[in-house]
Amino acid sequence: MPDSDNPSSMLDRERELQRENARDTENQVTDLQLGKRVREIRLSHNLTLEEASQRTGLARSTLSKIENEQLSPTFQAVQKLAKGLDIDIPQLFATATESRSAGRRDITRAGEGRTHPTPTYEHEMLASALTNKRMLPYKSTVRSRTFDDYPSWVRHEGEEFLLVLSGRVRFYSEFYEPVELGVGDSSYYDASMGHALISISDEDAEVLWVTAS
């Protein structure tokens, strides 16, 4: 899911392209109540719109439109929100806060996770009915085919686990040579280290990410 995914998250995670997603991103992000979540996080930091604008680098009017579901942010805007609000990108797609209790459980049926498409990935947020999670699990279809799709390294707080579910990927990391991973291969890494992922199989690869904040 990923400087950011501060991303997952998740994440100055995801240095995604500055172009708008050609898909129906607006409707899908609205389904996630992203605007409500941004407002909740801003208020939890006791920030006015003007203060949040200064911290994120987004115009006050843009923030207001995002919070009121009048504007679907690009992933670049999501990156700025995560960095400015000092959170991981996946936290933007979690539901409202709830107190922890023993014996919590959530089941996500295949294909029923909350979706969030971007130019390089299509994320499916898992266990989204649970909030205040210590881990942020999500599946991603890797659309990107070249490292050049990323204007900068993906990086964010915490540690991250990556497992390839289908296809093959090339995993780039800031301090290591790129490595190819196939089905069943995995990697555990410091998410503050720059990283990025591309598909190298004929079909788009699918991966599971678990981010621990």
Short mmCIF file of the C-alpha atoms (twelve columns), coordinates in Angstrom:
data_MODEL
# 
_entry.id   MODEL 
# 
loop_
_atom_site.group_PDB 
_atom_site.id 
_atom_site.type_symbol 
_atom_site.label_atom_id 
_atom_site.label_alt_id 
_atom_site.label_comp_id 
_atom_site.label_asym_id 
_atom_site.label_seq_id 
_atom_site.Cartn_x 
_atom_site.Cartn_y 
_atom_site.Cartn_z 
_atom_site.pdbx_PDB_model_num 
ATOM 1   C CA . MET A 1   0.000   0.000   0.000   1 
ATOM 2   C CA . PRO A 2   3.393   3.513   0.386   1 
ATOM 3   C CA . ASP A 3   8.572   9.608   1.322   1 
ATOM 4   C CA . SER A 4   5.228   9.328   2.688   1 
ATOM 5   C CA . ASP A 5   2.096   5.103   1.966   1 
ATOM 6   C CA . ASN A 6   4.565   8.753   5.681   1 
ATOM 7   C CA . PRO A 7   1.957   5.044   3.809   1 
ATOM 8   C CA . SER A 8   1.067   3.060   4.458   1 
ATOM 9   C CA . SER A 9   1.514   4.551   4.962   1 
ATOM 10  C CA . MET A 10  1.709   3.898   3.750   1 
ATOM 11  C CA . LEU A 11  3.415   5.912   3.239   1 
ATOM 12  C CA . ASP A 12  6.397   10.132  1.722   1 
ATOM 13  C CA . ARG A 13  5.129   6.994   0.427   1 
ATOM 14  C CA . GLU A 14  4.273   6.812   -3.069  1 
ATOM 15  C CA . ARG A 15  5.760   9.078   -5.364  1 
ATOM 16  C CA . GLU A 16  2.994   8.521   -7.758  1 
ATOM 17  C CA . LEU A 17  2.565   10.337  -11.080 1 
ATOM 18  C CA . GLN A 18  1.082   13.806  -10.905 1 
ATOM 19  C CA . ARG A 19  -1.622  12.901  -13.373 1 
ATOM 20  C CA . GLU A 20  -5.179  12.117  -12.325 1 
ATOM 21  C CA . ASN A 21  -6.190  8.497   -12.327 1 
ATOM 22  C CA . ALA A 22  -8.130  7.777   -15.503 1 
ATOM 23  C CA . ARG A 23  -10.454 5.508   -13.532 1 
ATOM 24  C CA . ASP A 24  -13.483 6.407   -11.497 1 
ATOM 25  C CA . THR A 25  -11.229 7.370   -8.621  1 
ATOM 26  C CA . GLU A 26  -13.484 10.100  -7.340  1 
ATOM 27  C CA . ASN A 27  -16.397 7.799   -6.625  1 
ATOM 28  C CA . GLN A 28  -14.204 5.139   -5.054  1 
ATOM 29  C CA . VAL A 29  -12.365 7.586   -2.795  1 
ATOM 30  C CA . THR A 30  -15.687 9.099   -1.772  1 
ATOM 31  C CA . ASP A 31  -16.832 5.619   -0.763  1 
ATOM 32  C CA . LEU A 32  -13.860 5.535   1.586   1 
ATOM 33  C CA . GLN A 33  -15.015 8.845   3.137   1 
ATOM 34  C CA . LEU A 34  -11.524 10.188  2.677   1 
ATOM 35  C CA . GLY A 35  -12.697 13.758  3.248   1 
ATOM 36  C CA . LYS A 36  -14.257 12.843  6.562   1 
ATOM 37  C CA . ARG A 37  -11.073 11.062  7.566   1 
ATOM 38  C CA . VAL A 38  -8.876  14.048  6.623   1 
ATOM 39  C CA . ARG A 39  -11.078 16.353  8.693   1 
ATOM 40  C CA . GLU A 40  -11.006 13.948  11.644  1 
ATOM 41  C CA . ILE A 41  -7.199  13.771  11.580  1 
ATOM 42  C CA . ARG A 42  -6.832  17.538  11.162  1 
ATOM 43  C CA . LEU A 43  -9.084  18.212  14.134  1 
ATOM 44  C CA . SER A 44  -7.289  15.591  16.228  1 
ATOM 45  C CA . HIS A 45  -4.136  17.690  15.665  1 
ATOM 46  C CA . ASN A 46  -6.065  20.835  16.675  1 
ATOM 47  C CA . LEU A 47  -5.291  22.400  13.309  1 
ATOM 48  C CA . THR A 48  -7.307  25.028  11.480  1 
ATOM 49  C CA . LEU A 49  -7.660  24.723  7.719   1 
ATOM 50  C CA . GLU A 50  -5.104  27.506  7.358   1 
ATOM 51  C CA . GLU A 51  -2.608  25.730  9.640   1 
ATOM 52  C CA . ALA A 52  -3.155  22.427  7.834   1 
ATOM 53  C CA . SER A 53  -2.626  24.239  4.531   1 
ATOM 54  C CA . GLN A 54  0.754   25.543  5.717   1 
ATOM 55  C CA . ARG A 55  1.830   22.086  6.931   1 
ATOM 56  C CA . THR A 56  0.718   20.166  3.844   1 
ATOM 57  C CA . GLY A 57  1.474   22.694  1.140   1 
ATOM 58  C CA . LEU A 58  -2.078  22.350  -0.182  1 
ATOM 59  C CA . ALA A 59  -4.241  25.416  -0.686  1 
ATOM 60  C CA . ARG A 60  -6.846  26.081  2.012   1 
ATOM 61  C CA . SER A 61  -9.589  25.915  -0.622  1 
ATOM 62  C CA . THR A 62  -8.261  22.552  -1.848  1 
ATOM 63  C CA . LEU A 63  -8.294  21.126  1.679   1 
ATOM 64  C CA . SER A 64  -11.826 22.373  2.203   1 
ATOM 65  C CA . LYS A 65  -13.003 20.733  -1.026  1 
ATOM 66  C CA . ILE A 66  -11.302 17.446  -0.081  1 
ATOM 67  C CA . GLU A 67  -12.906 17.446  3.374   1 
ATOM 68  C CA . ASN A 68  -16.312 18.155  1.868   1 
ATOM 69  C CA . GLU A 69  -15.933 15.385  -0.752  1 
ATOM 70  C CA . GLN A 70  -15.999 17.976  -3.536  1 
ATOM 71  C CA . LEU A 71  -12.550 17.038  -4.811  1 
ATOM 72  C CA . SER A 72  -10.838 13.673  -5.241  1 
ATOM 73  C CA . PRO A 73  -7.136  14.192  -4.430  1 
ATOM 74  C CA . THR A 74  -4.349  12.946  -6.649  1 
ATOM 75  C CA . PHE A 75  -1.865  10.632  -5.028  1 
ATOM 76  C CA . GLN A 76  0.592   13.519  -4.886  1 
ATOM 77  C CA . ALA A 77  -1.956  15.384  -2.760  1 
ATOM 78  C CA . VAL A 78  -2.415  12.276  -0.604  1 
ATOM 79  C CA . GLN A 79  1.364   12.221  -0.084  1 
ATOM 80  C CA . LYS A 80  1.333   15.843  1.037   1 
ATOM 81  C CA . LEU A 81  -1.577  15.179  3.388   1 
ATOM 82  C CA . ALA A 82  0.182   12.222  4.973   1 
ATOM 83  C CA . LYS A 83  3.473   14.076  5.381   1 
ATOM 84  C CA . GLY A 84  1.902   17.301  6.634   1 
ATOM 85  C CA . LEU A 85  -0.404  15.541  9.094   1 
ATOM 86  C CA . ASP A 86  2.436   13.242  10.210  1 
ATOM 87  C CA . ILE A 87  0.647   9.978   9.475   1 
ATOM 88  C CA . ASP A 88  1.082   6.939   7.237   1 
ATOM 89  C CA . ILE A 89  -0.887  6.968   3.982   1 
ATOM 90  C CA . PRO A 90  -2.962  3.865   4.877   1 
ATOM 91  C CA . GLN A 91  -4.203  5.710   7.974   1 
ATOM 92  C CA . LEU A 92  -6.050  8.084   5.652   1 
ATOM 93  C CA . PHE A 93  -8.125  5.141   4.470   1 
ATOM 94  C CA . ALA A 94  -8.952  3.746   7.905   1 
ATOM 95  C CA . THR A 95  -12.402 4.429   9.332   1 
ATOM 96  C CA . ALA A 96  -13.116 6.649   12.312  1 
ATOM 97  C CA . THR A 97  -11.474 5.929   15.634  1 
ATOM 98  C CA . GLU A 98  -12.788 3.311   18.003  1 
ATOM 99  C CA . SER A 99  -11.461 2.138   21.330  1 
ATOM 100 C CA . ARG A 100 -9.482  -1.073  21.431  1 
ATOM 101 C CA . SER A 101 -11.094 -4.076  23.056  1 
ATOM 102 C CA . ALA A 102 -9.991  -7.640  23.586  1 
ATOM 103 C CA . GLY A 103 -11.160 -10.252 21.119  1 
ATOM 104 C CA . ARG A 104 -11.614 -7.965  18.121  1 
ATOM 105 C CA . ARG A 105 -11.996 -9.655  14.767  1 
ATOM 106 C CA . ASP A 106 -12.727 -8.689  11.197  1 
ATOM 107 C CA . ILE A 107 -13.149 -10.807 8.074   1 
ATOM 108 C CA . THR A 108 -12.648 -9.451  4.582   1 
ATOM 109 C CA . ARG A 109 -14.095 -11.662 1.867   1 
ATOM 110 C CA . ALA A 110 -12.184 -11.964 -1.400  1 
ATOM 111 C CA . GLY A 111 -12.637 -8.843  -3.482  1 
ATOM 112 C CA . GLU A 112 -14.587 -7.009  -0.783  1 
ATOM 113 C CA . GLY A 113 -11.832 -4.796  0.632   1 
ATOM 114 C CA . ARG A 114 -12.054 -1.013  0.331   1 
ATOM 115 C CA . THR A 115 -10.417 -0.037  -2.949  1 
ATOM 116 C CA . HIS A 116 -8.189  2.923   -3.757  1 
ATOM 117 C CA . PRO A 117 -6.772  3.064   -7.303  1 
ATOM 118 C CA . THR A 118 -3.700  5.165   -8.121  1 
ATOM 119 C CA . PRO A 119 -1.628  5.538   -11.299 1 
ATOM 120 C CA . THR A 120 0.882   2.890   -10.178 1 
ATOM 121 C CA . TYR A 121 -1.131  0.659   -7.847  1 
ATOM 122 C CA . GLU A 122 -4.674  -0.380  -7.137  1 
ATOM 123 C CA . HIS A 123 -4.866  -0.842  -3.380  1 
ATOM 124 C CA . GLU A 124 -7.465  -2.951  -1.584  1 
ATOM 125 C CA . MET A 125 -7.554  -2.056  2.107   1 
ATOM 126 C CA . LEU A 126 -8.221  -5.106  4.302   1 
ATOM 127 C CA . ALA A 127 -9.794  -5.381  7.772   1 
ATOM 128 C CA . SER A 128 -11.150 -1.886  7.229   1 
ATOM 129 C CA . ALA A 129 -13.970 -2.366  9.756   1 
ATOM 130 C CA . LEU A 130 -11.353 -2.324  12.536  1 
ATOM 131 C CA . THR A 131 -9.779  0.984   13.490  1 
ATOM 132 C CA . ASN A 132 -6.746  1.851   15.606  1 
ATOM 133 C CA . LYS A 133 -5.007  -1.176  14.171  1 
ATOM 134 C CA . ARG A 134 -1.350  -1.756  15.012  1 
ATOM 135 C CA . MET A 135 -0.908  -3.172  11.519  1 
ATOM 136 C CA . LEU A 136 -2.288  -1.951  8.207   1 
ATOM 137 C CA . PRO A 137 -2.861  -4.863  5.789   1 
ATOM 138 C CA . TYR A 138 -3.697  -4.281  2.152   1 
ATOM 139 C CA . LYS A 139 -3.423  -5.990  -1.212  1 
ATOM 140 C CA . SER A 140 -2.172  -4.154  -4.250  1 
ATOM 141 C CA . THR A 141 -2.263  -4.767  -7.973  1 
ATOM 142 C CA . VAL A 142 1.019   -3.378  -9.288  1 
ATOM 143 C CA . ARG A 143 0.285   -1.349  -12.430 1 
ATOM 144 C CA . SER A 144 3.690   0.283   -12.805 1 
ATOM 145 C CA . ARG A 145 6.117   -1.178  -15.334 1 
ATOM 146 C CA . THR A 146 9.075   1.157   -14.922 1 
ATOM 147 C CA . PHE A 147 10.859  2.813   -12.024 1 
ATOM 148 C CA . ASP A 148 10.506  6.093   -13.915 1 
ATOM 149 C CA . ASP A 149 6.796   6.066   -13.006 1 
ATOM 150 C CA . TYR A 150 7.864   7.214   -9.538  1 
ATOM 151 C CA . PRO A 151 8.967   10.855  -9.267  1 
ATOM 152 C CA . SER A 152 10.754  10.016  -5.991  1 
ATOM 153 C CA . TRP A 153 11.351  7.142   -3.590  1 
ATOM 154 C CA . VAL A 154 8.442   5.828   -1.557  1 
ATOM 155 C CA . ARG A 155 9.212   6.131   2.145   1 
ATOM 156 C CA . HIS A 156 7.213   6.348   5.358   1 
ATOM 157 C CA . GLU A 157 7.437   5.594   9.068   1 
ATOM 158 C CA . GLY A 158 7.347   2.057   10.423  1 
ATOM 159 C CA . GLU A 159 8.285   -1.359  9.101   1 
ATOM 160 C CA . GLU A 160 6.696   -3.209  6.220   1 
ATOM 161 C CA . PHE A 161 6.199   -6.772  5.046   1 
ATOM 162 C CA . LEU A 162 5.705   -7.583  1.357   1 
ATOM 163 C CA . LEU A 163 4.499   -10.922 -0.061  1 
ATOM 164 C CA . VAL A 164 4.038   -11.623 -3.778  1 
ATOM 165 C CA . LEU A 165 0.680   -13.291 -4.431  1 
ATOM 166 C CA . SER A 166 0.788   -13.511 -8.234  1 
ATOM 167 C CA . GLY A 167 3.041   -12.482 -11.112 1 
ATOM 168 C CA . ARG A 168 6.586   -11.205 -10.677 1 
ATOM 169 C CA . VAL A 169 7.889   -7.898  -9.388  1 
ATOM 170 C CA . ARG A 170 11.149  -5.994  -9.223  1 
ATOM 171 C CA . PHE A 171 11.667  -4.570  -5.747  1 
ATOM 172 C CA . TYR A 172 13.789  -1.421  -5.607  1 
ATOM 173 C CA . SER A 173 15.234  -0.247  -2.291  1 
ATOM 174 C CA . GLU A 174 17.445  2.707   -1.560  1 
ATOM 175 C CA . PHE A 175 20.482  0.900   -0.152  1 
ATOM 176 C CA . TYR A 176 20.328  -2.390  -2.043  1 
ATOM 177 C CA . GLU A 177 20.433  -3.614  -5.615  1 
ATOM 178 C CA . PRO A 178 17.011  -4.262  -7.209  1 
ATOM 179 C CA . VAL A 179 15.777  -7.810  -6.665  1 
ATOM 180 C CA . GLU A 180 13.191  -9.855  -8.560  1 
ATOM 181 C CA . LEU A 181 10.503  -11.583 -6.508  1 
ATOM 182 C CA . GLY A 182 8.051   -14.274 -7.602  1 
ATOM 183 C CA . VAL A 183 4.971   -15.913 -6.110  1 
ATOM 184 C CA . GLY A 184 5.576   -16.767 -2.464  1 
ATOM 185 C CA . ASP A 185 8.681   -14.569 -2.170  1 
ATOM 186 C CA . SER A 186 8.617   -11.912 0.509   1 
ATOM 187 C CA . SER A 187 10.585  -9.050  2.004   1 
ATOM 188 C CA . TYR A 188 10.566  -7.348  5.401   1 
ATOM 189 C CA . TYR A 189 12.153  -3.909  5.496   1 
ATOM 190 C CA . ASP A 190 12.452  -0.544  7.139   1 
ATOM 191 C CA . ALA A 191 9.801   1.542   5.392   1 
ATOM 192 C CA . SER A 192 11.699  4.801   5.999   1 
ATOM 193 C CA . MET A 193 14.216  3.471   3.460   1 
ATOM 194 C CA . GLY A 194 13.246  4.520   -0.050  1 
ATOM 195 C CA . HIS A 195 11.468  1.715   -1.912  1 
ATOM 196 C CA . ALA A 196 9.373   1.092   -5.024  1 
ATOM 197 C CA . LEU A 197 7.798   -1.836  -6.844  1 
ATOM 198 C CA . ILE A 198 7.087   -2.596  -10.510 1 
ATOM 199 C CA . SER A 199 5.530   -5.559  -12.328 1 
ATOM 200 C CA . ILE A 200 7.839   -7.494  -14.639 1 
ATOM 201 C CA . SER A 201 5.457   -10.316 -15.571 1 
ATOM 202 C CA . ASP A 202 3.079   -10.191 -18.540 1 
ATOM 203 C CA . GLU A 203 0.169   -9.635  -16.189 1 
ATOM 204 C CA . ASP A 204 -0.013  -7.065  -13.400 1 
ATOM 205 C CA . ALA A 205 1.431   -8.602  -10.248 1 
ATOM 206 C CA . GLU A 206 -0.562  -8.773  -7.020  1 
ATOM 207 C CA . VAL A 207 1.103   -8.321  -3.639  1 
ATOM 208 C CA . LEU A 208 0.140   -8.270  0.022   1 
ATOM 209 C CA . TRP A 209 1.548   -5.500  2.188   1 
ATOM 210 C CA . VAL A 210 1.401   -5.261  5.967   1 
ATOM 211 C CA . THR A 211 2.617   -1.987  7.440   1 
ATOM 212 C CA . ALA A 212 3.354   -1.705  11.144  1 
ATOM 213 C CA . SER A 213 3.444   1.812   12.481  1 
# 
